[in-house]
Amino acid sequence: MWKRIFAVFRARNLEFVRDRGSMAWNIILPVTLMLGLSFAFGNDRAQFTVGVLSADDLPEVANHPFLDTRYVEFVPIKNQQEGERKVSRHQLDLLIDFGSPQRYWVNPESPSGYFLEIALLKTETENSTPFQKSPIGGDAVRYVDWVLPGILGMNMMFSSLFGVGYVVVRYRKNGFLKRLRATPLRAIEFVVAQVASRLMLIMMFTSFVFLGTQYFLDIRVDGSYLTLLVILSVGAVTLVSLGLLVAARVTSEELAGGLLNMVTWPMMMLSGVWFSLESAGEWVQKFASLFPLTHILDAARAVMLDGASLIDIAPQLLTLLLMSAFFLTLGAITFRWHPR
């Protein structure tokens, strides 16, 4: 069995390496996107952002004069720990609690926080309760630091779904799978070989792009590289398995392209590749949790930006493993060798 799997695995790798255009595209696309975004979004925000703690509805505390400050966006923050994390990462310039006692959190390294602190203290009067200051340290998270996992995940998604699903449909259409059916190779062995081949290629190219981007742009990584490697491996297996499931019975390349686009575009828009879904509706976030790419990006950003450990991202990894088992099992059961 292992000899048959290795034979298909080796043949698929040679086919990919000989396709110079596809191989170059897997390297050039993510690097070009990262360099372009670093120039386009490299500057700091022009608008001040202040979080208001324990405010489900901002008009409830609208009687405080600081809330009338111009050029400041006030956003409600329900969780203090989450608000402090955003202040430490410069995602919030200031965090305020108008409760009792009145407090505010500011990052001493934030220029915007410095000026907002002065503006806040100027609103105090002799009869008002003074604010208690709580400094929070931390370096800013640039947009390129935040978006790198999204771009790598997007590249993995397209490479996995089109690099496997579209190829399998082509094999079936030109009769290659029909010839394989005459050999002792079983469906599950063919599926395992395809997963292993694409996994090795994704690991190689994604690692190359990640290390090159980090070298030139000094990308922030607070967590373990080994944990990132685990996320990459499990995520790649899940995406490849999904590609095989889509192509398990399809015989038309046009239909395969339509189905793969129907899967990839919602994931690219709703999985947090380009922007955060924190401000999106609850139903949007629940729908996004159905996509494997969402769990991959959540886990990768938790490790890179927050220093999360393997235990911290265990729920995302478990979800991806369950998805992989489901996709692989269903794909092997429904796999079709012949066009008809």
C-alpha positions, 0 to 999 in steps of 0.5 A: 500500500505504501509503495502505491501511495509513494508512487502517486505522491512522487508523480504529483510532485514532479508534475507540479515542479515541471509546471513552472508557471504555477510554481512561480505564481505560488511565490510571487503572488503573496510576496507582491501583495505583502510589499504593496500592502506595506506601502499602502497601509504602513502609516498610522491611523489619522483618527483617534480611537477611544474605547469606553468600557462597560458601555453597551450603549454610548448615549448612556454616558454621553453627558461627560464632556470628553465624549464631545471631543472632535476627531475622536471615534468612541467605541463600546468595549464590554470586556476589560481584558480585551480592551487592555490588550487593544491598548497594549497593541495600539489598536485603541489609543485610550480605554476609559471606564466612567464607572466608580471609580473613574479610570483610564488606561493608556500606553505610554509609548503611544503618541495618540494616547499621550494627546488624548490623555491631556484632552481627557484630564482637561475635561476634569472640573473641581466638582468631578471625580478625578480619573485613576491612570493605569499605564499599559506597555506594548508595541504597536501592531502594524497592518502588515503584521496583522494581514500576513496570516491572511495572505498566507492563508489565502495562498494556501486556500487557492493552492489547496483547492485549485491545486488538488480539486481542479487537477483531480477533475482533469485526471478524471476527464482525460481518462488518467483516473480510469487507467489508475483504476486498473491498478491495485490502487484504492481510492483512499490510497489515491486520496492520501497520496494527493493530500501528502503531496500538496501538504509538502508543497504548501509547507515548503512554499508557505514557509519560504514566503513567511521567512522571506517576508519576515526578513524584509518587513520584520514581521512580529511573531510573539509565539512559537514558530513550532506552534505556527508550523503545527497550525500550517500543517493541520490547516493545509490538510483541512483545505486539501481535504476540502478540495478533494471532497469538491472534486470527488465526483465532478467530471466537468472542469467548468463545473469544478471551477464554479464550485471551487470559486463558490467555496473560496470567495466566501472564505476570502471575504468572511474569514478575516483575510483583509479585515477583522470581523470583530465589528460584524454582526453575530450571525456573520461571525457564526457563519464564518466559523463554518469555514476552515480558513477562519480557524486557521487565521484565528489560531495563527494571529493568536500565536503571532500577535498575542503569543498564544501557546498550543493549549490556547489554540487547541479548540481551533486545531480540534475543529480543523482535525474534525473537519479534515476527518469529515472531508477525507472520509466523505471524499473517499466514499463518494470518489469516482474513478470514471467520468460516467 
